[in-house]
Amino acid sequence: SQAWMSWGRPWRRCQLQQLRLDLSMCGSLTSVDELGKALAALQQLQQLRLDLSMCGSLTSVDELGKALAALQQLQQLHLDLNGCGKLTSVDELGKALAALQQLQRLSLNLSGCSQLPLSLQKVFFSAADFLQTLGDANSPSAGR
């Protein structure tokens, strides 16, 4: 029972540096809020590979974006959102990428996210490129 009790607060001291999570093709997945909250606690994380491709019911990645912003040690991020056709905003991801000073490698796949502006529906390998495109897409003169 003591082992179970120690598991109650593992995230506070977790030293995990690499995480790969494949939730691709989870068609009924509508929210990653709890995942985002859990990831935010992984303060030592340096590499994150998260596959949410073809999660056609996913509507928001806001909490995930907020979590990523807290991961100040993150150096590599691979986030696949290909085919998340109900996703309407990636603004919080933009805020996160702007905050990640240690990030060296990025792969952000927004292909097939049909509710996003067409200019965002591609794969980004640079945070600067993504932020520029996001800013342009959100400008008042941008056509959707």
KEMARBA-130949 format. One record per residue (C-alpha): residue number from 1; residue in one letter; chain; x, y, z. Coordinates in steps of 0.02 Angstrom, whole numbers, padded with zeros to 5 digits. Layout:
BEGIN
NODE  num  residuo  cadena      c1      c2      c3
NODE  NUM        A       A       X       Y       Z
...
This chain:
BEGIN
NODE  num  residuo  cadena      c1      c2      c3
NODE    1        S       A   00000   00000   00000
NODE    2        Q       A   00147   00118   00027
NODE    3        A       A   00195   00102  -00157
NODE    4        W       A   00018   00153  -00204
NODE    5        M       A   00028   00302  -00087
NODE    6        S       A   00192   00359  -00163
NODE    7        W       A   00112   00350  -00335
NODE    8        G       A  -00015   00481  -00280
NODE    9        R       A   00105   00625  -00315
NODE   10        P       A   00229   00558  -00443
NODE   11        W       A   00216   00704  -00563
NODE   12        R       A   00283   00833  -00441
NODE   13        R       A   00457   00755  -00440
NODE   14        C       A   00455   00665  -00606
NODE   15        Q       A   00622   00672  -00696
NODE   16        L       A   00556   00606  -00862
NODE   17        Q       A   00654   00682  -01006
NODE   18        Q       A   00577   00595  -01157
NODE   19        L       A   00397   00550  -01193
NODE   20        R       A   00315   00472  -01344
NODE   21        L       A   00126   00456  -01344
NODE   22        D       A   00025   00390  -01491
NODE   23        L       A  -00161   00428  -01481
NODE   24        S       A  -00184   00430  -01669
NODE   25        M       A  -00350   00375  -01742
NODE   26        C       A  -00444   00398  -01579
NODE   27        G       A  -00597   00457  -01672
NODE   28        S       A  -00701   00486  -01515
NODE   29        L       A  -00568   00588  -01425
NODE   30        T       A  -00642   00762  -01401
NODE   31        S       A  -00526   00837  -01270
NODE   32        V       A  -00343   00829  -01220
NODE   33        D       A  -00367   00944  -01070
NODE   34        E       A  -00318   00814  -00941
NODE   35        L       A  -00169   00761  -01044
NODE   36        G       A  -00115   00943  -01051
NODE   37        K       A  -00128   00962  -00863
NODE   38        A       A  -00024   00805  -00836
NODE   39        L       A   00110   00858  -00961
NODE   40        A       A   00130   01028  -00877
NODE   41        A       A   00200   00939  -00725
NODE   42        L       A   00341   00857  -00823
NODE   43        Q       A   00460   01002  -00795
NODE   44        Q       A   00616   00906  -00848
NODE   45        L       A   00544   00849  -01015
NODE   46        Q       A   00664   00882  -01159
NODE   47        Q       A   00585   00780  -01299
NODE   48        L       A   00400   00759  -01333
NODE   49        R       A   00324   00661  -01475
NODE   50        L       A   00134   00669  -01473
NODE   51        D       A   00031   00593  -01612
NODE   52        L       A  -00150   00649  -01615
NODE   53        S       A  -00172   00625  -01801
NODE   54        M       A  -00343   00577  -01866
NODE   55        C       A  -00428   00620  -01700
NODE   56        G       A  -00574   00689  -01799
NODE   57        S       A  -00678   00739  -01648
NODE   58        L       A  -00542   00840  -01562
NODE   59        T       A  -00601   01020  -01550
NODE   60        S       A  -00471   01106  -01441
NODE   61        V       A  -00287   01094  -01397
NODE   62        D       A  -00288   01248  -01285
NODE   63        E       A  -00241   01155  -01125
NODE   64        L       A  -00106   01063  -01219
NODE   65        G       A  -00036   01229  -01277
NODE   66        K       A  -00038   01297  -01100
NODE   67        A       A   00054   01141  -01041
NODE   68        L       A   00186   01155  -01175
NODE   69        A       A   00222   01334  -01123
NODE   70        A       A   00268   01269  -00950
NODE   71        L       A   00396   01147  -01017
NODE   72        Q       A   00545   01264  -01016
NODE   73        Q       A   00672   01122  -01042
NODE   74        L       A   00588   01060  -01201
NODE   75        Q       A   00711   01049  -01345
NODE   76        Q       A   00619   00939  -01469
NODE   77        L       A   00434   00938  -01507
NODE   78        H       A   00344   00829  -01633
NODE   79        L       A   00157   00862  -01630
NODE   80        D       A   00050   00779  -01762
NODE   81        L       A  -00127   00847  -01777
NODE   82        N       A  -00151   00791  -01957
NODE   83        G       A  -00335   00761  -01996
NODE   84        C       A  -00405   00844  -01839
NODE   85        G       A  -00545   00920  -01943
NODE   86        K       A  -00642   00996  -01798
NODE   87        L       A  -00495   01091  -01726
NODE   88        T       A  -00535   01276  -01740
NODE   89        S       A  -00389   01364  -01655
NODE   90        V       A  -00205   01339  -01624
NODE   91        D       A  -00176   01507  -01540
NODE   92        E       A  -00122   01428  -01375
NODE   93        L       A   00006   01322  -01469
NODE   94        G       A   00074   01484  -01540
NODE   95        K       A   00091   01558  -01367
NODE   96        A       A   00179   01401  -01309
NODE   97        L       A   00303   01399  -01452
NODE   98        A       A   00342   01582  -01422
NODE   99        A       A   00382   01542  -01240
NODE  100        L       A   00494   01390  -01271
NODE  101        Q       A   00667   01466  -01270
NODE  102        Q       A   00759   01299  -01274
NODE  103        L       A   00664   01226  -01423
NODE  104        Q       A   00785   01170  -01558
NODE  105        R       A   00680   01052  -01664
NODE  106        L       A   00498   01065  -01712
NODE  107        S       A   00380   00964  -01817
NODE  108        L       A   00201   01027  -01808
NODE  109        N       A   00082   00944  -01930
NODE  110        L       A  -00082   01037  -01956
NODE  111        S       A  -00121   00960  -02126
NODE  112        G       A  -00303   00915  -02144
NODE  113        C       A  -00360   01029  -02002
NODE  114        S       A  -00498   01093  -02114
NODE  115        Q       A  -00573   01217  -01989
NODE  116        L       A  -00408   01312  -01979
NODE  117        P       A  -00359   01444  -02107
NODE  118        L       A  -00287   01364  -02263
NODE  119        S       A  -00117   01444  -02233
NODE  120        L       A  -00099   01345  -02071
NODE  121        Q       A  -00145   01177  -02147
NODE  122        K       A   00031   01112  -02173
NODE  123        V       A   00183   01046  -02083
NODE  124        F       A   00291   01172  -01992
NODE  125        F       A   00473   01139  -01950
NODE  126        S       A   00510   01311  -01878
NODE  127        A       A   00427   01398  -01732
NODE  128        A       A   00463   01565  -01814
NODE  129        D       A   00377   01511  -01975
NODE  130        F       A   00225   01447  -01879
NODE  131        L       A   00213   01605  -01775
NODE  132        Q       A   00226   01715  -01930
NODE  133        T       A   00093   01614  -02021
NODE  134        L       A  -00019   01612  -01867
NODE  135        G       A  -00002   01800  -01848
NODE  136        D       A  -00043   01827  -02031
NODE  137        A       A  -00193   01709  -02020
NODE  138        N       A  -00259   01801  -01866
NODE  139        S       A  -00238   01976  -01938
NODE  140        P       A  -00401   02068  -01974
NODE  141        S       A  -00366   02072  -02160
NODE  142        A       A  -00337   01884  -02172
NODE  143        G       A  -00467   01788  -02268
NODE  144        R       A  -00519   01621  -02199
